[in-house]
């Protein structure tokens, strides 16, 4: 089972479409599961597993991409774009899943 995190953003919406077209089972979440809160991620994964939907893949499309606002909301931007993926990775490790993480040039331009 795939957990598509950030499924309501531009990339997540497109990936939802692809997963559906290919008939792949997935659960999509967006802001209703706070990726900056490790306990929220763990609780959601546990609830899904208890319902027979144990995740083997976590696809992360969540990111703070509002470039114009990032400087004004630097703390939240940092938490969402750095702590969030780390929390997702920690959750994946705990449940034995693999993470696929996407970034854009809005977040990381690859010239680090």
ChimeraX commands (.cxc) that place a marker at each C-alpha (Angstrom):
marker #1 position 0.00,0.00,0.00 radius 0.5
marker #1 position 1.25,3.48,-0.89 radius 0.5
marker #1 position 0.88,6.54,1.30 radius 0.5
marker #1 position 0.91,9.63,-0.91 radius 0.5
marker #1 position 1.75,12.57,1.34 radius 0.5
marker #1 position 0.89,16.02,0.03 radius 0.5
marker #1 position -1.66,14.64,-2.40 radius 0.5
marker #1 position -3.50,17.94,-2.89 radius 0.5
marker #1 position -0.54,19.96,-4.16 radius 0.5
marker #1 position 0.42,20.26,-7.82 radius 0.5
marker #1 position 2.72,17.23,-7.88 radius 0.5
marker #1 position 0.59,15.19,-5.49 radius 0.5
marker #1 position -2.52,15.78,-7.59 radius 0.5
marker #1 position -0.72,14.59,-10.70 radius 0.5
marker #1 position 0.71,11.53,-8.94 radius 0.5
marker #1 position -2.76,10.69,-7.60 radius 0.5
marker #1 position -3.98,10.64,-11.17 radius 0.5
marker #1 position -1.13,8.37,-12.28 radius 0.5
marker #1 position -1.63,5.94,-9.37 radius 0.5
marker #1 position -5.34,5.75,-10.14 radius 0.5
marker #1 position -4.74,5.20,-13.86 radius 0.5
marker #1 position -2.36,2.35,-13.07 radius 0.5
marker #1 position -4.74,0.81,-10.55 radius 0.5
marker #1 position -2.28,1.12,-7.66 radius 0.5
marker #1 position -3.71,1.10,-4.15 radius 0.5
marker #1 position -2.88,4.25,-2.20 radius 0.5
marker #1 position -4.05,6.51,0.57 radius 0.5
marker #1 position -3.56,10.23,0.05 radius 0.5
marker #1 position -3.18,12.82,2.77 radius 0.5
marker #1 position -2.41,16.49,2.86 radius 0.5
marker #1 position -2.65,18.93,5.77 radius 0.5
marker #1 position -4.87,16.62,7.80 radius 0.5
marker #1 position -1.73,14.68,8.81 radius 0.5
marker #1 position 0.91,17.11,10.12 radius 0.5
marker #1 position 4.30,15.95,8.83 radius 0.5
marker #1 position 6.05,18.23,11.33 radius 0.5
marker #1 position 4.59,16.05,14.10 radius 0.5
marker #1 position 6.18,12.57,14.29 radius 0.5
marker #1 position 3.39,11.35,16.57 radius 0.5
marker #1 position 0.74,12.35,14.01 radius 0.5
marker #1 position 2.55,10.42,11.27 radius 0.5
marker #1 position 2.97,7.35,13.48 radius 0.5
marker #1 position -0.68,7.45,14.58 radius 0.5
marker #1 position -1.96,7.67,11.02 radius 0.5
marker #1 position 0.29,4.82,9.85 radius 0.5
marker #1 position -0.81,2.67,12.79 radius 0.5
marker #1 position -4.49,3.40,12.17 radius 0.5
marker #1 position -4.16,2.44,8.52 radius 0.5
marker #1 position -2.24,-0.74,9.37 radius 0.5
marker #1 position -4.93,-1.71,11.88 radius 0.5
marker #1 position -7.47,-1.30,9.07 radius 0.5
marker #1 position -5.53,-3.62,6.78 radius 0.5
marker #1 position -3.70,-0.90,4.88 radius 0.5
marker #1 position -0.09,-1.29,6.02 radius 0.5
marker #1 position 2.15,1.01,4.02 radius 0.5
marker #1 position 5.15,-0.31,2.11 radius 0.5
marker #1 position 5.85,2.97,0.29 radius 0.5
marker #1 position 5.67,6.57,1.50 radius 0.5
marker #1 position 5.77,9.08,-1.35 radius 0.5
marker #1 position 6.38,12.59,-0.10 radius 0.5
marker #1 position 5.16,15.47,-2.23 radius 0.5
marker #1 position 4.60,17.85,0.69 radius 0.5
marker #1 position 6.60,21.07,0.73 radius 0.5
marker #1 position 6.39,24.75,1.50 radius 0.5
marker #1 position 6.76,26.32,-1.94 radius 0.5
marker #1 position 5.33,29.81,-1.47 radius 0.5
marker #1 position 8.62,31.53,-2.23 radius 0.5
marker #1 position 7.20,35.02,-1.67 radius 0.5
marker #1 position 6.07,34.13,1.85 radius 0.5
marker #1 position 8.95,31.89,2.91 radius 0.5
marker #1 position 11.05,34.68,4.39 radius 0.5
marker #1 position 8.10,35.90,6.48 radius 0.5
marker #1 position 7.30,32.38,7.66 radius 0.5
marker #1 position 10.84,30.99,7.79 radius 0.5
marker #1 position 10.27,28.82,10.87 radius 0.5
marker #1 position 7.29,26.97,9.42 radius 0.5
marker #1 position 8.99,26.75,6.03 radius 0.5
marker #1 position 12.03,25.13,7.67 radius 0.5
marker #1 position 9.92,22.74,9.72 radius 0.5
marker #1 position 7.88,21.63,6.71 radius 0.5
marker #1 position 10.81,21.30,4.29 radius 0.5
marker #1 position 13.45,19.84,6.63 radius 0.5
marker #1 position 11.85,18.37,9.74 radius 0.5
marker #1 position 8.88,17.00,7.80 radius 0.5
marker #1 position 10.87,14.77,5.44 radius 0.5
marker #1 position 13.00,13.61,8.38 radius 0.5
marker #1 position 9.86,12.69,10.30 radius 0.5
marker #1 position 8.51,10.84,7.29 radius 0.5
marker #1 position 11.79,8.94,6.99 radius 0.5
marker #1 position 11.63,8.05,10.68 radius 0.5
marker #1 position 8.07,6.78,10.29 radius 0.5
marker #1 position 9.06,4.73,7.26 radius 0.5
marker #1 position 11.93,3.17,9.17 radius 0.5
marker #1 position 9.63,2.27,12.07 radius 0.5
marker #1 position 7.02,0.62,9.86 radius 0.5
marker #1 position 9.46,-0.96,7.40 radius 0.5
marker #1 position 8.46,1.15,4.41 radius 0.5
marker #1 position 10.50,2.79,1.66 radius 0.5
marker #1 position 10.42,6.57,1.11 radius 0.5
marker #1 position 10.33,8.33,-2.23 radius 0.5
marker #1 position 10.90,12.05,-1.67 radius 0.5
marker #1 position 10.44,14.74,-4.28 radius 0.5
marker #1 position 11.79,18.25,-4.26 radius 0.5
marker #1 position 11.53,21.17,-6.65 radius 0.5
marker #1 position 13.77,24.06,-7.49 radius 0.5
marker #1 position 11.54,26.10,-5.18 radius 0.5
marker #1 position 12.87,24.09,-2.25 radius 0.5
marker #1 position 16.27,22.81,-3.40 radius 0.5
marker #1 position 17.76,23.77,-6.72 radius 0.5
marker #1 position 20.35,20.98,-6.77 radius 0.5
marker #1 position 23.28,23.39,-6.69 radius 0.5
marker #1 position 23.94,22.88,-2.92 radius 0.5
marker link #1:1,2 radius 0.2
marker link #1:2,3 radius 0.2
marker link #1:3,4 radius 0.2
marker link #1:4,5 radius 0.2
marker link #1:5,6 radius 0.2
marker link #1:6,7 radius 0.2
marker link #1:7,8 radius 0.2
marker link #1:8,9 radius 0.2
marker link #1:9,10 radius 0.2
marker link #1:10,11 radius 0.2
marker link #1:11,12 radius 0.2
marker link #1:12,13 radius 0.2
marker link #1:13,14 radius 0.2
marker link #1:14,15 radius 0.2
marker link #1:15,16 radius 0.2
marker link #1:16,17 radius 0.2
marker link #1:17,18 radius 0.2
marker link #1:18,19 radius 0.2
marker link #1:19,20 radius 0.2
marker link #1:20,21 radius 0.2
marker link #1:21,22 radius 0.2
marker link #1:22,23 radius 0.2
marker link #1:23,24 radius 0.2
marker link #1:24,25 radius 0.2
marker link #1:25,26 radius 0.2
marker link #1:26,27 radius 0.2
marker link #1:27,28 radius 0.2
marker link #1:28,29 radius 0.2
marker link #1:29,30 radius 0.2
marker link #1:30,31 radius 0.2
marker link #1:31,32 radius 0.2
marker link #1:32,33 radius 0.2
marker link #1:33,34 radius 0.2
marker link #1:34,35 radius 0.2
marker link #1:35,36 radius 0.2
marker link #1:36,37 radius 0.2
marker link #1:37,38 radius 0.2
marker link #1:38,39 radius 0.2
marker link #1:39,40 radius 0.2
marker link #1:40,41 radius 0.2
marker link #1:41,42 radius 0.2
marker link #1:42,43 radius 0.2
marker link #1:43,44 radius 0.2
marker link #1:44,45 radius 0.2
marker link #1:45,46 radius 0.2
marker link #1:46,47 radius 0.2
marker link #1:47,48 radius 0.2
marker link #1:48,49 radius 0.2
marker link #1:49,50 radius 0.2
marker link #1:50,51 radius 0.2
marker link #1:51,52 radius 0.2
marker link #1:52,53 radius 0.2
marker link #1:53,54 radius 0.2
marker link #1:54,55 radius 0.2
marker link #1:55,56 radius 0.2
marker link #1:56,57 radius 0.2
marker link #1:57,58 radius 0.2
marker link #1:58,59 radius 0.2
marker link #1:59,60 radius 0.2
marker link #1:60,61 radius 0.2
marker link #1:61,62 radius 0.2
marker link #1:62,63 radius 0.2
marker link #1:63,64 radius 0.2
marker link #1:64,65 radius 0.2
marker link #1:65,66 radius 0.2
marker link #1:66,67 radius 0.2
marker link #1:67,68 radius 0.2
marker link #1:68,69 radius 0.2
marker link #1:69,70 radius 0.2
marker link #1:70,71 radius 0.2
marker link #1:71,72 radius 0.2
marker link #1:72,73 radius 0.2
marker link #1:73,74 radius 0.2
marker link #1:74,75 radius 0.2
marker link #1:75,76 radius 0.2
marker link #1:76,77 radius 0.2
marker link #1:77,78 radius 0.2
marker link #1:78,79 radius 0.2
marker link #1:79,80 radius 0.2
marker link #1:80,81 radius 0.2
marker link #1:81,82 radius 0.2
marker link #1:82,83 radius 0.2
marker link #1:83,84 radius 0.2
marker link #1:84,85 radius 0.2
marker link #1:85,86 radius 0.2
marker link #1:86,87 radius 0.2
marker link #1:87,88 radius 0.2
marker link #1:88,89 radius 0.2
marker link #1:89,90 radius 0.2
marker link #1:90,91 radius 0.2
marker link #1:91,92 radius 0.2
marker link #1:92,93 radius 0.2
marker link #1:93,94 radius 0.2
marker link #1:94,95 radius 0.2
marker link #1:95,96 radius 0.2
marker link #1:96,97 radius 0.2
marker link #1:97,98 radius 0.2
marker link #1:98,99 radius 0.2
marker link #1:99,100 radius 0.2
marker link #1:100,101 radius 0.2
marker link #1:101,102 radius 0.2
marker link #1:102,103 radius 0.2
marker link #1:103,104 radius 0.2
marker link #1:104,105 radius 0.2
marker link #1:105,106 radius 0.2
marker link #1:106,107 radius 0.2
marker link #1:107,108 radius 0.2
marker link #1:108,109 radius 0.2
marker link #1:109,110 radius 0.2
marker link #1:110,111 radius 0.2
marker link #1:111,112 radius 0.2
view
